Each structure stands twice: as C-alpha cells, then as structure tokens.
Amino acid sequence: MKRVVVVGAGPAGTVVAARLAAGGIREVIVIDEKPPWEKPCGGGLTYKAYRSFPLLEHSAPHKAIRQALLSTDGGHVALLRLDRPIRIYSRAVLNRLLLEKAIESGAEFIQARVTAVEACPSGWRVRTARLSLDADYCVIATGARNSLRDFGARFRPCDLMYALGYYLEREQQQIDIRFLAGVRGYIWVFPRVDHVAVGICGKGLAAPELRQILHGFLREKGWSWKEGRFYAHPIPALEVDGWRRNRYGGRLWVTVGDAAGLVDPITGEGIYYALRSGQLAAEALLDETVDRESKTTRYEQLLEQAFLPELEFASRIASRVFLGSLLGAPVPQRMIQLIRYSQRFRQIVRDLFAGMQPYSSLKARLLRSLSRTIQEALVSVLFHRVSLEEEQA
C-alpha cells in the first residue's frame, strides 16, 4: 500500500497513523476538522492503559490520582485507596501528544472536514471542501459521532449512553463516583491539572433528566454549575446483540475506537480500547503475509483475540451491576459496604480500577474469596460496633 488515509485525529486515529508511518507506509494522511480538542469525558488512563503505552505515563501534564470516593445516593460511602494510580489528562493535551507523535513518525495532518468517502479504482476517494485524495486503504476514527454512514458501527439508540456535565475551575485530589438508584450509569468527578470534569452518564434517561440529577449532586457538594462550561457527548455502550451485528470494517477499510463501538459498556472507558484498536489495525495493515483484500478480516481476528469477548461479557452483566440486587440490597450499596469492611474485596475493586481484573473471571474470583470476604466483613463490623460502644461508655 502506498497511501492510507485516516479520518479522525483522536487517540485511535493517531496511534494507527504513527504505527503505519513508522512501519513503512509511504503516505499516511490524518484528516480531522478540529485540532486536538477537549472531549467531554473523565480523561482517566488506567494502569492497564499506561502500562501498555509507556509514552503516556510521563510525556504530558496530568494528575496521578490514588484515591476514589465511592458513594450511593442513599448515603453509603467508601474511600478506596488505589495501589496503581489513575492518570488523568486533559483530552486536548493527550490528543495533541499523540498527534505530534504521529507527525514525528512521518504522518501528515490536514485540518479539514471529510465530506465523503467514495469508491474509486485505487480503493477510496476521500473528499473535503477543498481537496480530493485517493487512498489504497481507509481507517475510520471519527468517534461515536460518525457522519460517514456507510462506515463504522451502526448504533441503535439502545447501543448508546449519553454523557453530559461541566468543566469547573475547582481543585480536588480524589475521584468521586456516585451510583444512582434505578439508573444504569453514574456521576463522576475527575480532577485534571487545572480544573475538574464533573459529569453523568446513563442509559435510558433523556438529557434533561440526567442534567437535573447532576445539578442535585453539585448542589450537595456546594458547587455551582453556572460557573462551568457545559459539555455533552454520546458514548457507545453496545447491548449484547450489538456486538454480533457490529461492523469493524469492510472492503479496504477498518474502523477503530469509539467509531467501532469499542467502549466498556459498564464504565464507559474507551481510551484503552481506542489505543489498542489503533495498534491492532496497524498490525493488520502492515502484515505482509495478508493480501490487501483480507486485511479487514485479519483486523477482526486480532480484535477477537484481544478483547471483544470481554466487552460482550460486560454487556451481559451491565444491568446487574447497576440495577441488580445482592443479599437483599442494590449491588452498588453492597459493593461499597464490602469495600469498607473487607480487605480482600477492596483488592478486587482496586484491580478493577486498574483494568487488570477481567469481567469474565470476576465471578470465579468472587466465589473463591466469598468465605474470607464475609468473615472479614463480619469481624470488621463487630469490632466497629464494639469500639462505638466503648466510646459511648
């Protein structure tokens, strides 16, 4: 292949561009209508993400967060100390870092809006308002708001959740996560270098309802949203059957990151999957043992080997995580209580925050730990009550 055009300059698009350029593709052109921009999300990189991409750990200003305050709207609270920090970036900073890496590797960046991608004898003709480029292969990295209807995931309303919130000039040293009764989603506060991103994501609720819930949370904290900058954005959260009907590519094109629906349907975390899918797309396109017509199939095989079964499994359990019950109480409430009283359970949740505990093996680990977890919780509760009685005496 002589020329590959990447449509989109977010993490997925810039990673695939950098690797293709470094791997010997003669021309790699990244096209995006926006320069690196701020995206409405937490911006957190798990240990799994920055361990897999060491460039991100020390290359740009960010906050390393070692505490998470988990709560429910019923008043249950637990402070979790993280053994592997979450590194939180401004997305504008992160995107700029990755785009600069792609350019250093030999890719070219064109700031323009792609208006059409059309078949042509060489492969594809990519059109903007001012130019037309022929490409041997296209990579679609537009994010969830993909205007190229013939490419990328076919999202149904049930395959999306919506995130909205505010950037506030506040200082905080911990992550806040608030679980909400009857809502498949949560509120977050993610501290960044010079502001906090506070938001809510949820499935099945309209934006005005989500905004009203978020305003109630901000009033509880004594924060005014009127001083902040509002944001809103769709986040892929595929249902179980959505994975089976999804499109990851076609003839001479592949799609990566959010445009392919590659987002954790429980947490909404997509940065790792954007980076990893970009890496896998480049691996497929550079594989000289696979002919050009078969590279999409190779990419799909790599996705299947890397993480697709895990994301599909997450879709199967997402409703139970947010809306299910455990021992007569909502799952989030029981989870917070066990975090408070069981060291063994705290470690499981730390591993989930780090991205190192697969959902598919979580049940088995919980069952193996169940007896000791309950023992630890009962002992902790007993000694807590004894201490209270002694203080009162």
NUBAPA-573149 format. One record per residue (C-alpha): residue number from 1; x, y, z; chain. Coordinates in Angstrom, 1 decimal, padded with zeros to 4 digits. Layout:
<recs>
NUM,X,Y,Z,A
...
</recs>
This chain:
<recs>
1,000.0,000.0,000.0,A
2,001.3,003.4,-000.9,A
3,-001.3,005.7,000.8,A
4,-003.6,005.3,003.8,A
5,-006.0,008.0,004.9,A
6,-007.1,008.1,008.5,A
7,-010.3,010.0,009.1,A
8,-010.1,011.3,012.7,A
9,-007.3,012.6,014.9,A
10,-008.3,011.2,018.3,A
11,-006.3,008.6,020.2,A
12,-007.3,005.7,017.9,A
13,-006.6,007.5,014.6,A
14,-003.2,009.0,015.7,A
15,-002.0,005.7,017.1,A
16,-002.7,003.8,013.9,A
17,-001.2,006.7,011.8,A
18,002.0,006.7,013.9,A
19,002.5,003.0,013.6,A
20,001.7,002.8,009.9,A
21,004.1,005.7,009.1,A
22,006.8,004.1,011.3,A
23,006.1,000.7,009.7,A
24,006.9,001.9,006.2,A
25,003.7,003.0,004.5,A
26,004.8,005.7,002.1,A
27,002.0,008.2,002.8,A
28,-000.2,008.3,005.9,A
29,-002.6,011.2,005.9,A
30,-004.7,012.1,009.0,A
31,-007.7,014.3,008.3,A
32,-009.8,016.0,011.0,A
33,-011.8,019.2,011.0,A
34,-010.6,020.1,014.5,A
35,-007.1,020.5,016.0,A
36,-006.7,018.5,019.3,A
37,-009.8,019.3,021.3,A
38,-011.2,018.8,024.7,A
39,-013.5,015.8,024.9,A
40,-016.4,015.5,027.4,A
41,-015.1,012.6,029.5,A
42,-013.2,011.9,032.6,A
43,-009.9,011.5,030.7,A
44,-008.6,008.8,033.0,A
45,-006.0,006.3,032.0,A
46,-006.0,003.0,033.9,A
47,-002.8,001.2,034.8,A
48,-003.6,-001.3,032.1,A
49,-003.6,001.6,029.5,A
50,-000.4,003.4,030.5,A
51,001.4,000.2,031.1,A
52,000.6,-000.9,027.6,A
53,001.6,002.6,026.2,A
54,004.5,003.9,028.2,A
55,004.7,007.0,026.1,A
56,001.7,008.3,028.0,A
57,002.9,007.9,031.6,A
58,005.4,010.8,031.8,A
59,005.1,012.7,028.5,A
60,002.4,015.3,029.2,A
61,001.0,017.2,032.2,A
62,-001.5,015.1,034.1,A
63,-002.7,014.1,037.6,A
64,-001.9,010.8,039.2,A
65,-004.9,010.0,041.5,A
66,-004.6,007.5,044.3,A
67,-008.0,007.7,045.9,A
68,-011.6,007.2,044.8,A
69,-014.6,008.1,046.9,A
70,-017.5,005.8,046.0,A
71,-021.0,006.6,047.2,A
72,-024.7,006.0,046.5,A
73,-027.5,008.5,046.6,A
74,-028.7,006.5,049.6,A
75,-025.8,007.8,051.7,A
76,-023.4,004.8,051.6,A
77,-019.8,005.9,051.2,A
78,-016.4,004.2,051.0,A
79,-012.9,005.7,050.3,A
80,-010.8,003.4,048.2,A
81,-007.0,003.9,048.2,A
82,-005.7,002.8,044.8,A
83,-002.4,000.8,044.7,A
84,-001.9,001.8,041.0,A
85,-002.9,005.4,040.3,A
86,-005.3,006.5,037.6,A
87,-003.6,009.1,035.4,A
88,-005.9,011.9,034.3,A
89,-005.2,014.0,031.3,A
90,-007.0,016.9,029.6,A
91,-008.1,015.2,026.4,A
92,-006.8,018.2,024.4,A
93,-003.3,017.6,025.9,A
94,-003.5,013.8,025.3,A
95,-004.7,014.2,021.7,A
96,-002.1,016.7,020.9,A
97,000.7,014.5,022.3,A
98,-000.5,011.6,020.2,A
99,-000.9,013.7,017.0,A
100,002.6,015.1,017.4,A
101,003.9,011.5,017.8,A
102,002.2,010.6,014.5,A
103,003.7,013.6,012.7,A
104,007.1,012.8,014.1,A
105,006.7,009.3,012.8,A
106,006.1,010.6,009.3,A
107,002.3,011.1,009.0,A
108,000.8,014.2,007.6,A
109,-002.1,016.1,009.3,A
110,-004.7,018.0,007.3,A
111,-007.2,020.1,009.2,A
112,-010.4,019.8,007.2,A
113,-013.9,018.2,007.4,A
114,-014.3,015.0,005.4,A
115,-017.5,015.3,003.4,A
116,-017.5,012.0,001.6,A
117,-015.6,008.7,001.1,A
118,-016.3,007.2,-002.3,A
119,-015.1,004.0,-004.0,A
120,-012.6,004.6,-006.8,A
121,-010.3,002.3,-008.9,A
122,-007.4,002.6,-006.4,A
123,-009.6,002.0,-003.4,A
124,-011.2,005.1,-001.9,A
125,-011.5,008.8,-002.8,A
126,-011.7,011.0,000.3,A
127,-013.2,014.4,-000.2,A
128,-013.1,017.6,001.8,A
129,-014.4,021.0,000.8,A
130,-011.1,021.9,-000.9,A
131,-009.3,018.7,-001.9,A
132,-009.8,015.1,-003.0,A
133,-007.4,012.3,-002.1,A
134,-007.2,008.8,-003.5,A
135,-006.2,006.1,-001.0,A
136,-005.4,002.4,-001.1,A
137,-007.0,002.0,002.3,A
138,-009.1,004.0,004.8,A
139,-009.2,003.9,008.6,A
140,-012.3,005.4,010.1,A
141,-011.5,007.0,013.5,A
142,-014.3,009.6,013.7,A
143,-015.6,008.8,017.2,A
144,-019.2,008.0,018.1,A
145,-020.5,011.0,016.1,A
146,-019.7,009.5,012.8,A
147,-021.2,011.2,009.8,A
148,-019.9,008.7,007.4,A
149,-023.0,006.4,007.4,A
150,-021.6,003.7,005.2,A
151,-018.6,003.1,007.6,A
152,-018.2,002.2,011.2,A
153,-020.6,000.8,013.8,A
154,-024.4,001.0,013.2,A
155,-025.5,002.4,016.5,A
156,-029.1,001.9,017.6,A
157,-030.5,004.2,020.4,A
158,-030.1,001.3,022.8,A
159,-026.4,001.0,021.9,A
160,-025.5,004.5,023.2,A
161,-025.5,006.2,026.5,A
162,-025.1,009.9,026.9,A
163,-022.5,011.8,028.9,A
164,-023.0,015.4,030.0,A
165,-021.5,017.7,032.5,A
166,-019.3,020.7,033.2,A
167,-015.7,021.7,033.4,A
168,-015.3,023.6,036.7,A
169,-012.3,025.6,038.0,A
170,-012.0,023.5,041.2,A
171,-009.3,021.6,042.9,A
172,-009.7,018.1,044.2,A
173,-007.3,015.2,044.9,A
174,-009.6,012.3,044.5,A
175,-012.0,010.8,042.0,A
176,-015.7,010.8,043.0,A
177,-018.1,008.1,041.7,A
178,-021.7,008.3,042.7,A
179,-024.1,005.4,041.9,A
180,-027.7,006.3,041.4,A
181,-030.8,004.2,042.3,A
182,-032.5,002.9,039.3,A
183,-030.0,004.4,036.8,A
184,-027.7,002.3,034.6,A
185,-024.9,004.8,034.9,A
186,-023.2,007.1,037.4,A
187,-021.9,010.5,038.2,A
188,-018.2,011.2,038.2,A
189,-015.7,013.9,039.3,A
190,-012.3,013.6,037.7,A
191,-009.7,016.2,038.8,A
192,-007.4,017.4,036.0,A
193,-004.4,019.6,036.1,A
194,-006.2,023.0,036.1,A
195,-009.9,022.0,036.5,A
196,-012.3,019.2,037.3,A
197,-014.5,017.4,034.9,A
198,-017.8,016.6,036.6,A
199,-020.4,014.7,034.7,A
200,-023.1,012.0,034.4,A
201,-023.6,009.1,032.0,A
202,-026.6,006.9,031.8,A
203,-028.8,004.7,029.6,A
204,-032.5,005.1,029.1,A
205,-032.8,008.6,030.5,A
206,-033.2,011.8,028.5,A
207,-030.6,014.5,028.7,A
208,-032.8,016.9,030.8,A
209,-033.3,014.1,033.4,A
210,-029.6,013.4,033.6,A
211,-028.8,017.1,033.9,A
212,-031.3,017.5,036.7,A
213,-029.7,014.6,038.6,A
214,-026.3,016.1,038.1,A
215,-027.4,019.5,039.3,A
216,-028.7,017.9,042.5,A
217,-025.3,016.3,043.1,A
218,-023.5,019.6,042.5,A
219,-025.8,021.4,045.0,A
220,-025.0,018.7,047.5,A
221,-021.3,019.4,047.1,A
222,-021.9,023.2,047.2,A
223,-020.6,023.7,043.7,A
224,-022.3,026.0,041.2,A
225,-022.6,024.7,037.6,A
226,-023.3,028.2,036.4,A
227,-019.6,029.0,036.5,A
228,-018.7,026.0,034.4,A
229,-018.5,025.1,030.7,A
230,-021.2,022.6,029.6,A
231,-020.5,019.5,027.5,A
232,-022.5,016.6,026.1,A
233,-021.5,013.6,024.0,A
234,-022.7,010.2,023.1,A
235,-020.8,007.2,024.4,A
236,-021.1,003.7,022.8,A
237,-022.5,001.1,025.2,A
238,-023.5,-001.8,023.0,A
239,-026.1,-004.3,024.0,A
240,-025.2,-008.0,023.8,A
241,-026.6,-008.4,020.3,A
242,-025.0,-005.2,019.2,A
243,-021.6,-006.9,019.3,A
244,-022.7,-009.6,016.9,A
245,-024.2,-007.2,014.4,A
246,-021.3,-004.7,014.7,A
247,-019.1,-003.6,011.8,A
248,-015.3,-003.3,012.3,A
249,-014.5,-002.9,008.6,A
250,-015.3,-003.8,005.0,A
251,-013.5,-003.9,001.7,A
252,-010.4,-001.8,002.1,A
253,-011.4,-000.1,005.3,A
254,-011.4,-000.6,009.0,A
255,-012.8,001.4,011.9,A
256,-011.2,001.9,015.3,A
257,-012.0,003.3,018.7,A
258,-015.4,004.8,019.5,A
259,-016.5,004.7,015.8,A
260,-016.3,000.9,016.1,A
261,-018.2,000.9,019.4,A
262,-015.1,-000.3,021.3,A
263,-016.0,001.1,024.8,A
264,-016.5,-000.7,028.1,A
265,-020.3,-000.8,028.4,A
266,-020.1,-000.7,032.3,A
267,-017.6,002.0,032.9,A
268,-017.8,003.9,029.6,A
269,-013.9,003.7,029.5,A
270,-012.8,004.0,025.9,A
271,-009.3,005.4,025.8,A
272,-007.5,002.0,026.3,A
273,-009.7,000.4,023.5,A
274,-009.1,003.3,021.2,A
275,-005.3,003.0,021.7,A
276,-005.3,-000.8,021.4,A
277,-007.6,-001.0,018.4,A
278,-005.4,001.6,016.6,A
279,-002.4,-000.6,017.4,A
280,-004.2,-003.8,016.1,A
281,-005.4,-002.0,012.9,A
282,-001.8,-001.0,012.1,A
283,-000.6,-004.5,012.8,A
284,-003.2,-005.9,010.3,A
285,-002.4,-003.4,007.6,A
286,001.3,-003.9,007.9,A
287,001.1,-007.7,007.9,A
288,002.8,-008.7,004.6,A
289,001.5,-012.2,004.8,A
290,-002.1,-011.0,004.3,A
291,-003.2,-009.5,001.0,A
292,-004.9,-006.1,000.8,A
293,-008.4,-007.6,000.4,A
294,-008.0,-009.7,003.5,A
295,-006.6,-007.2,005.9,A
296,-010.1,-006.3,007.4,A
297,-010.6,-010.0,008.2,A
298,-007.2,-010.1,009.9,A
299,-008.1,-007.0,012.0,A
300,-011.3,-008.6,013.1,A
301,-009.4,-011.7,014.2,A
302,-007.0,-009.6,016.2,A
303,-009.9,-007.8,017.9,A
304,-011.4,-011.1,018.8,A
305,-008.2,-012.4,020.3,A
306,-007.5,-009.1,022.2,A
307,-010.8,-008.1,023.9,A
308,-014.1,-008.4,022.0,A
309,-015.3,-011.4,024.1,A
310,-014.6,-009.4,027.3,A
311,-016.6,-006.4,026.1,A
312,-019.5,-008.6,025.1,A
313,-019.4,-010.2,028.5,A
314,-019.5,-006.8,030.1,A
315,-022.7,-006.0,028.2,A
316,-024.2,-009.2,029.6,A
317,-023.7,-008.1,033.2,A
318,-024.0,-004.3,032.9,A
319,-027.7,-004.2,034.0,A
320,-026.9,-006.4,037.0,A
321,-024.0,-004.3,038.1,A
322,-026.1,-001.1,038.3,A
323,-029.7,-002.4,038.8,A
324,-029.3,-005.8,040.3,A
325,-029.5,-006.9,044.0,A
326,-027.2,-008.8,046.3,A
327,-028.2,-010.1,049.7,A
328,-031.4,-008.1,049.7,A
329,-029.8,-004.7,048.7,A
330,-028.7,-003.0,045.5,A
331,-025.4,-004.2,044.1,A
332,-023.6,-000.8,044.4,A
333,-024.7,-000.5,048.1,A
334,-023.3,-004.0,048.9,A
335,-020.2,-003.3,047.0,A
336,-019.5,-000.1,049.0,A
337,-020.2,-001.9,052.3,A
338,-017.8,-004.7,051.3,A
339,-015.1,-002.2,050.3,A
340,-015.4,-000.7,053.8,A
341,-015.2,-003.9,055.7,A
342,-013.2,-006.5,053.6,A
343,-009.5,-006.1,052.6,A
344,-009.9,-009.0,050.2,A
345,-012.8,-007.3,048.4,A
346,-011.0,-003.9,048.4,A
347,-008.2,-005.5,046.4,A
348,-010.6,-006.9,043.8,A
349,-012.1,-003.5,043.3,A
350,-008.6,-002.0,043.1,A
351,-007.8,-004.5,040.3,A
352,-011.0,-003.5,038.5,A
353,-010.0,000.2,038.7,A
354,-006.6,-000.7,037.3,A
355,-008.1,-002.6,034.4,A
356,-006.4,-005.8,035.5,A
357,-009.4,-007.8,036.6,A
358,-011.3,-009.2,033.6,A
359,-015.1,-009.3,034.0,A
360,-015.2,-012.8,032.6,A
361,-013.2,-014.2,035.6,A
362,-014.7,-011.9,038.2,A
363,-017.4,-014.2,039.3,A
364,-015.0,-017.1,039.9,A
365,-012.7,-014.8,041.9,A
366,-015.5,-013.5,044.0,A
367,-016.7,-017.1,044.7,A
368,-013.2,-018.2,045.7,A
369,-013.0,-015.2,048.0,A
370,-016.5,-015.3,049.3,A
371,-016.0,-017.1,052.6,A
372,-013.0,-015.0,053.6,A
373,-014.7,-011.8,052.4,A
374,-017.7,-012.4,054.6,A
375,-015.5,-013.3,057.5,A
376,-013.5,-010.1,057.2,A
377,-016.7,-008.0,056.8,A
378,-018.3,-009.6,059.9,A
379,-015.2,-009.2,062.0,A
380,-014.8,-005.5,060.9,A
381,-018.5,-004.7,061.6,A
382,-018.2,-006.5,065.0,A
383,-015.1,-004.6,066.1,A
384,-016.5,-001.3,064.7,A
385,-019.6,-001.8,066.9,A
386,-017.5,-002.7,070.0,A
387,-015.4,000.4,069.5,A
388,-018.6,002.6,069.3,A
389,-020.0,001.0,072.5,A
390,-016.7,001.6,074.3,A
391,-016.6,005.2,073.2,A
392,-020.2,005.7,074.3,A
393,-019.4,004.1,077.7,A
</recs>
